[in-house]
């Protein structure tokens, strides 16, 4: 048992907001134990039959979990198990195991574990965080298959008998799907990231969660009293009365603030002296529109269309895409929706497309480069977007533009798509606006040339920061260099805005920088016309904008452009926010 007399504070990554206190339930994963045994050639069919029976049982269990999940939440969250079912239905995976049993003449458990380890290792080595998380899918499914081969049940979390905080090295989707909401009030895991299934499910279930704690499993014992702060990523074991009192005050303050922020839903993002900013939202799938409307964003500044292509065995066809784009455009009308064309590659790969392995995928064959090299795929998407443009609120945006020629080539394909639809008698908006993302330093440097060819710019700060500062965002050793307020970033943003204004077009910011409430006044002062943010951040950003004056934002930007260090810029931003909207600093922890 842990030391009940000493408070222990652990720091991880908060992935689902809120504060909860309760007894810990420690999950220590017990793997199936088996021994390697040689088999005769005529025994191989029996081993293969055992394997097929275990696959059938596993498939049934996963379908059962998915059905229950769909009833409890919705199809989108239940679709997490599509990846698991793909593993059991992957014939190349299954046949590799079968061939291994026949060739090596050993029991199926040995071959299954070795094949799965190779698949998981390949995914774990990918630079893409999403794909690295998918390695956990394989491990989870194989663990279930091994239990079925051994005739053992697998349902630890589902058997909880009282409300508690689950502590584990990691939680599989199977674990989180089978838990009872009235029994689990929080998660604390050693592994995981904001894109892990634990994080996804915690947010869907609205359960506070902290991941990436590294040593929670050895610092916490079942029964220990634990406080989980999913906002700041802090976990406190054996919290003192002083800590409990402090968190009680914080919780009450946060609840009061969030209740007040809800009243801003229908209010504009307008400064105290009357300067209005367009506050839009970023989405990935059509169902995300619900959150946009709920949180009071106006329009969609970034529809990441590539998410329609991920985790699928085939590409969505023109009509399927048009239906998705049209659904979003129709629901959000008359507000605009900016549909970004395919941004595959880098950290996003579609299993239905044969994309090469690259040493540095972030700087390789991705986004507009991929689309221009695959005109059939690109034309299909452009035709689908044009079909949706009948709502007269659709805009098209090309990602990762680095030169004028790419815009010209994409424009020719767009004109081809218009001509084809026109001949077919398909209605569309012939004047649909086209813009580009400014996320490559070269694009910012030739922004004046680009501005003469498009109707708007949207600054993708995530990649602009990564490319400008030469910082790999997934490399923990250099993440301290990933600095949104670096002077170079601010100057590139200002240069882009000035180029846009000279050409009479508008500029938005759709990266994470735009969704940071502390930085919103800075971006407004630099001259940004639109901020497009995660839906749940819209009320916070709107609150800060409504608390300041435009003249204050301009002074902040002028001072920031004179700073030599990003830390100094951040300090200026925090100072203004603390003075005008202290509730936001409280809410952010």
C-alpha positions, 0 to 999 in steps of 0.5 A: 500500500502507498504511504497514507500520511504523505501527499504525492503529486504526479504530473502528466497530461490532462486530456479530459477536463474536470476535477474528481476525488475518490479511491483508486482502483489499480489495474495490473495487466495479467497476460496469458501464460503459455509455453512453446511446444512443438507440433507434428505436421498433422497437428497443424490443422488443429492449431489453425482451427483453434485460432479460427475459433478464437478469432470468431469469439473475439469478433463476437465480443468486439461486435457486442462491445461496439453495440453496447457502446453505440447505445450508450454513446453514439456511432462515432465513439463506437467506431473506435472498435472498427480498427479492432475488427479490422485486425481480426478481419485482416486476412494478410495478418491471419494468413501470416499466422497460419503460415507460421504455424505450418512452417515452424510447427509450433503452437499458434500462441507463439506465432500469433504473438511474434507476428503481432509484435512485428506489426505493432513495432512497425506502427510504434516506429512511425512518426505519426502519433495517431498511428503509434497509438494504433499499435495499442489496438493490435496489442489489445486485440491479440491479448483478447485472442490469447485469452480466448485461446486459453478459455479465459475471460477478460473483463477487469474494468467491467467488474468494478463494484464502487465509484473509483478512479481507475489507475493503469499503465494504459487502458484499452478501448475494450476496457473503457467500453465495458466500464460502468459510468456510475463506477468510474469517475476518473482515469489516470494512466502511465501511457497515452497522449491526447490522441489515445483511445483513453483520451478519446473515450474519457472526453466522450464519457466526460470523465476527467482523465490524465495520461502520460504519468509514467509511474502512477502504477508504482506510486498508487495502490488500490484504495489510495485516495486520489485527486485527478485534475484533468485540466492541468494534468495533475494527480495528487495521491493522499491529498491533504486537507489544504489541497482539498480546500484549495481544489474545492475553491478552484472547482467552484470558481471553474464552474461559475466561470463556465456557466457564465461563458455559456451565456456568450454563445450568441454574442459576437467576438467583439472588443470593448471598442467595437472591433469584431473578429470572425470566430469560427471552428475547426472540425473533422467530421460532419457530426462535429457541427453539433459542438460548433453550434453548442459553443457559439462559433460562427462558421467553420474555418477549417474542415479537415476533409482527410478524416473522411479518408482515414481508417477505411478500406476504400476511398469515399467516392464523389457522392459520399464526399458530397453528402458529407460536405453538403451536410455540413454546409447546409447545417452551418448556413448561412455562415461559411465553411472552409473545406481544406482539400486532402492533407494526407501524409505527414501525420495522417495516412489512409490505409486505402492509399499506397503511400510510400514510407519516407524518412521525413514524411512531414517534408515529403509527399503530402497535402497539395503535393500528393493531390497534384500527383494523384489528379484522379483522387483530387478531381473527385474531391473537387467535384464533391466540394463543388456539388456541396457549394450549391449552399453558397457558403462553401470555400475551398482551401489548398494545404501546404502551398509552397509556391505560386505554381502549385496554386496555378496547377490546382486551379486548373484542376478546379476549372476542369472539375467545373467544366465537367459538372457543367456539361453534366448539368450538375449545379454548383457555385461558379464563384466559389472562393479559393484560399491557401494555407500559409504553413510553409515559410516560403509561402509567407515569404512570397505571400504578395505573389500568392495573394494576387491569385486567391481570395483568402489566407489561413495561417496554419500555425502548427506547421508554420512553427514546426518548419520555421523553427526546425522543431519536430513536434513529436520529439520530446527532446526538442519540444521546448523549442516549439514556441508559438510566440517566437519573434520569427513566427510573429514576423511571418504572421505580420508579413502574411497579413500585410500582403493580404491587406495589400491585395484586399483579401482576408487572413485567418488563423486555424492552428492551435495558436488561434485557439489559445485564449492568452494569444488571441489579443496578440493575433487580433492586434497583428491584424488577423480577421478570423480565428478558427478554433476547437469548438470547446475553446470558442467561449474562452477565446470569445470572452478574452476578445470581448474583455479587451479593446482593439487599441490594447491589442494593437499596443500588445502586438507592437510591443511583441514585435520588438521582443527578442524572446518568445518568453517575453512575448508570452509574458506580455500576453499573460499580463494583459489577459490577467488584467482584463479576463482573469477568469480565463487564467483561472480556468486554464489553471 
